[in-house]
Amino acid sequence: MEEIKLLYGTGNPAKLNAMKKRLSRVGITLVGLKDLGGEIPEVAEDGKTPLENARKKAVAYFEAFRIPVFSCDSGLYIDGVPENEQPGVHVRRVNGKVLSDEQMIVHYSSLAKKYGNPTARYRNAICFVEDEKHIYEAMEPFMGSSAFVLTSKPYPVMKKGFPLDSLSVDIKTGKYYYEFIGNELDRLAVEDGFAEFFRKILFEKKN
């Protein structure tokens, strides 16, 4: 398969590295926003859904850099939690404040304790802007995560950029996400949907 190089619209090194691994299997190599060296536009992620935010970011970055770019966004949805306390697309922003990794641990562990360690899941969306006439996007169920337990007791170690993994427990095994390695964690996240998204686009182009 011919190698394709794309801009991933994120400044988060942890997310960039994780996506590099997932998309390498379909012949795609990635660069992040910080690799370009130019001024990165600020994008207001004020959409009501993950797809709206992914689209806003991808379009803004394409207009700024004029190269093929994709952006992703996620929403966290917790079972049994009332609407006014649902994170949704505002996973890191609470009451208008952007939380650090450490503050996220404090907030979500308290929320988990309040609601008795509820189950939760992520819904993921992607938007790829190839050029002005070709924009592809999706937020399908198969792109979302498996359900997991949001626990009030954090794992002793926190990985920078993915703080909530230290509060995420696999339902089947009772193991924290941080206790899984490599492909095991990828299977839990079910984010192979991103690879399938690009595989479908590449297939359609060849046919």
C-alpha positions in Angstrom: 0.0 0.0 0.0 1.3 3.4 -0.9 2.2 5.5 2.1 0.1 8.6 2.8 1.2 11.5 5.0 -1.5 13.5 6.8 -1.7 16.2 9.4 -3.5 15.2 12.6 -5.1 18.2 14.1 -4.0 17.8 17.6 -1.3 19.4 19.8 -1.5 16.5 22.4 1.6 14.3 22.0 0.0 11.3 23.7 -3.0 11.4 21.3 -0.7 11.9 18.3 1.5 8.9 19.2 -1.6 6.7 19.9 -3.1 7.6 16.5 0.2 7.1 14.7 0.1 3.5 15.9 -3.5 2.9 14.9 -3.1 4.4 11.4 0.2 2.9 10.5 -1.6 -0.4 9.7 -3.4 1.3 6.8 -0.2 2.9 5.4 -0.7 6.4 6.9 2.0 8.4 8.6 1.1 11.4 10.7 2.5 14.8 11.7 1.0 16.9 14.5 0.2 20.6 14.7 3.4 21.3 16.6 5.5 19.7 13.9 4.6 22.4 11.4 6.3 25.3 13.1 3.6 27.8 12.1 1.0 29.6 14.2 -1.7 27.2 15.3 -5.2 28.8 15.1 -7.4 28.6 18.2 -10.6 26.8 17.6 -13.6 27.2 19.8 -14.8 23.7 20.6 -18.3 24.8 21.3 -20.2 22.2 19.2 -23.0 20.2 20.8 -21.6 16.8 19.6 -18.2 15.3 19.0 -18.7 15.4 15.3 -19.5 19.2 15.3 -16.2 19.8 17.2 -14.2 17.5 14.9 -15.5 19.3 11.9 -14.8 22.8 13.3 -11.2 21.8 14.0 -10.5 20.1 10.7 -11.9 22.9 8.6 -10.0 25.6 10.6 -6.7 23.7 10.4 -7.1 23.1 6.6 -7.8 26.8 6.0 -4.7 27.7 8.0 -2.2 25.2 6.5 -3.8 24.2 3.2 -2.8 20.5 3.5 -5.0 17.4 4.1 -5.9 17.3 7.7 -8.2 15.4 10.0 -9.4 16.1 13.6 -11.1 13.9 16.1 -13.3 14.6 19.1 -14.8 12.5 21.8 -17.7 12.8 24.3 -17.9 10.9 27.6 -21.4 9.7 28.6 -22.0 8.2 32.0 -24.9 5.9 32.8 -27.3 7.1 35.5 -25.9 10.6 35.7 -28.3 13.5 35.1 -28.0 15.7 32.0 -26.6 18.7 33.9 -23.7 16.6 35.1 -22.9 14.7 31.9 -19.5 15.6 30.6 -20.5 15.0 26.9 -18.0 16.9 24.7 -16.8 18.9 27.7 -14.7 16.1 29.3 -11.9 18.5 30.3 -14.0 21.6 30.8 -16.1 21.8 34.0 -18.1 24.9 34.9 -16.2 26.9 32.4 -12.8 25.9 33.7 -10.3 23.8 31.8 -9.0 21.1 34.1 -5.4 19.8 34.3 -4.9 16.0 34.3 -4.7 16.0 38.1 -7.9 18.1 38.5 -9.7 15.7 36.2 -8.8 12.8 38.5 -10.2 14.7 41.4 -13.4 15.7 39.6 -14.3 12.4 38.0 -13.3 10.3 41.0 -15.8 12.4 43.1 -18.4 12.0 40.4 -17.9 8.2 40.4 -18.2 8.1 44.2 -21.4 10.1 44.1 -23.1 7.8 41.6 -21.7 4.5 42.9 -19.0 3.7 40.3 -21.2 3.9 37.2 -20.6 2.5 33.8 -19.6 4.9 31.0 -18.5 5.0 27.4 -16.9 7.3 24.9 -18.4 8.3 21.6 -15.8 9.3 19.0 -16.0 11.3 15.8 -13.6 12.2 13.0 -13.6 14.7 10.1 -11.0 14.5 7.3 -10.6 17.5 5.0 -8.7 16.4 1.9 -9.4 19.6 0.0 -12.2 22.2 -0.5 -14.4 19.7 -2.4 -13.6 16.5 -0.4 -14.6 16.3 3.2 -15.3 13.0 4.9 -16.7 12.5 8.4 -18.2 9.9 10.7 -19.5 9.2 14.2 -20.6 5.7 14.0 -21.3 3.4 16.9 -18.4 1.1 16.0 -16.1 4.0 16.5 -17.0 4.3 20.2 -15.5 2.7 23.1 -16.6 -0.4 25.0 -18.5 0.3 28.2 -16.3 0.5 31.3 -16.6 1.2 35.0 -15.8 4.7 36.1 -14.3 4.1 39.6 -13.8 6.5 42.5 -10.4 4.9 43.4 -7.6 6.0 41.0 -4.9 3.7 39.8 -1.6 4.6 41.5 0.0 5.7 38.2 -1.3 8.4 35.8 -0.3 8.6 32.1 0.0 12.2 31.0 -2.6 13.1 28.4 -4.9 10.2 29.3 -5.8 10.9 33.0 -9.2 9.1 32.9 -7.6 5.8 32.0 -6.5 5.7 35.7 -10.2 5.7 36.7 -11.4 3.3 33.9 -11.9 -0.3 34.8 -12.7 -3.1 32.3 -16.0 -4.7 33.1 -15.1 -8.3 32.2 -11.7 -8.5 34.0 -12.0 -5.9 36.7 -8.6 -4.6 35.7 -7.7 -0.9 35.3 -7.0 0.3 31.8 -3.5 1.0 32.9 -3.0 -2.7 33.6 -3.4 -3.5 30.0 -0.7 -3.1 27.5 -0.4 -2.3 23.7 -3.0 -4.1 21.6 -5.0 -5.2 24.7 -5.8 -1.6 25.5 -6.6 -0.8 21.8 -9.2 -3.5 21.8 -10.9 -2.0 24.8 -10.9 1.5 23.3 -12.4 0.1 20.0 -10.7 3.0 18.2 -9.8 0.8 15.3 -12.8 2.5 13.8 -10.5 5.3 12.8 -8.4 2.9 10.8 -11.6 1.5 9.2 -12.7 5.0 8.3 -9.5 5.7 6.3 -9.4 2.2 4.9 -12.8 2.8 3.4 -11.9 6.1 1.9 -8.7 4.7 0.3 -10.7 1.7 -1.0 -13.3 4.0 -2.6 -10.6 6.1 -4.3 -9.0 3.1 -5.9 -12.4 2.0 -7.2 
